[in-house]
Amino acid sequence: MSNTTALMQMTEFADDGAIVRITTHKLFEHESMLLVEELRAYFDQSGRNLIAVNFEKVEFISSAALGAMVSINTELAKRGGRLVVCHLNAEAMQVIKLTKLDKLIPVEKDEKKAQKRLQK
């Protein structure tokens, strides 16, 4: 099943997994807050809690977006789920490594690897 909102498109896999593709090119504070709201609504509606977020189309990720990912990760953990991010550009990956966010949220190169990691 595929589903789309203002900032993302979801493709579901297995019984409790989904690939979430961010459709905006820039994630500033406003977009980050909307993203968290949309993801929470999606979790509530679908019951899915194994989520891979694909940043392939995203050219700029603000610190607010990184905070949003931490918030989403915490929300999923409370629901017994997990978060993996993939397709980060070089700048975003550098920031994630500098902040050691990759120690909290796993990072994979592509959707296939992210999905495999979630299904372990």
C-alpha positions in Angstrom: 0.0 0.0 0.0 1.2 3.5 -0.8 0.1 6.7 1.0 1.1 10.4 0.5 0.9 13.5 2.7 2.2 17.0 2.2 5.8 16.2 3.0 6.2 12.5 2.5 5.2 9.4 0.6 4.9 6.1 2.4 5.3 2.6 1.0 4.4 -0.2 3.4 6.2 -3.5 3.7 5.7 -6.6 5.9 3.1 -6.3 8.6 4.6 -3.4 10.5 7.1 -1.6 8.3 7.1 1.4 6.0 9.5 3.3 3.8 8.9 7.1 4.2 10.3 9.2 1.4 10.6 12.9 2.2 9.3 14.8 -0.8 10.5 18.3 0.1 14.0 19.6 -0.9 14.6 21.5 2.3 13.7 20.7 5.9 13.6 23.9 8.0 11.9 24.2 11.4 8.4 24.5 10.0 8.7 21.5 7.7 10.3 19.5 10.5 7.4 20.2 12.9 4.9 19.2 10.2 6.9 16.0 9.4 6.7 14.9 13.1 2.9 15.6 13.1 2.4 13.7 9.9 4.5 10.8 11.0 2.7 10.5 14.4 -0.7 10.6 12.6 0.6 7.9 10.2 1.8 5.7 13.2 -1.5 6.1 14.9 -3.6 5.3 11.8 -1.4 2.4 10.4 0.0 0.9 13.5 3.3 0.5 11.8 6.5 1.0 13.9 9.4 -0.1 11.7 10.2 3.0 9.7 12.9 3.8 7.2 13.1 7.5 6.3 14.6 8.2 2.9 16.2 11.7 2.5 17.2 11.2 -1.2 15.3 14.4 -2.4 16.4 16.5 0.6 19.2 19.0 -0.2 19.2 20.8 3.2 18.5 19.5 6.7 18.3 22.0 9.5 19.1 21.3 13.1 15.3 21.3 13.8 15.0 18.3 11.3 17.7 16.4 13.2 15.7 17.1 16.4 12.6 15.8 14.6 14.4 12.6 13.8 15.3 12.2 17.5 11.7 12.8 18.4 10.4 10.3 15.9 13.0 7.7 17.1 11.8 8.2 20.7 8.2 7.9 19.6 8.9 4.7 17.7 10.9 3.2 20.6 7.9 3.8 23.0 5.8 1.9 20.5 8.3 -1.0 20.4 9.6 0.1 17.0 12.7 1.3 15.3 13.9 4.0 12.9 16.6 3.8 10.2 17.5 6.7 7.9 18.9 6.4 4.4 20.1 8.3 1.3 21.6 11.2 3.3 23.7 13.7 1.3 27.3 14.2 2.3 26.7 17.4 4.3 23.9 15.9 6.3 26.0 12.7 6.9 28.8 14.9 8.2 26.6 16.7 10.6 25.1 13.4 11.8 28.5 12.0 12.5 29.7 15.2 14.2 26.7 15.2 16.5 27.0 11.4 17.0 23.4 11.0 16.0 24.4 8.0 14.0 25.0 6.2 17.4 21.3 6.7 18.2 19.7 6.3 14.8 21.1 3.8 12.4 22.1 5.2 8.9 22.1 3.1 5.7 23.0 4.0 2.2 19.8 2.9 0.5 16.2 1.8 1.1 17.0 -1.9 0.5 19.6 -2.0 3.3 17.4 0.1 5.6 14.5 -2.3 5.1 16.8 -5.3 5.7 18.1 -3.7 8.9 14.5 -3.1 10.2 13.5 -6.7 9.5 16.4 -8.3 11.6 
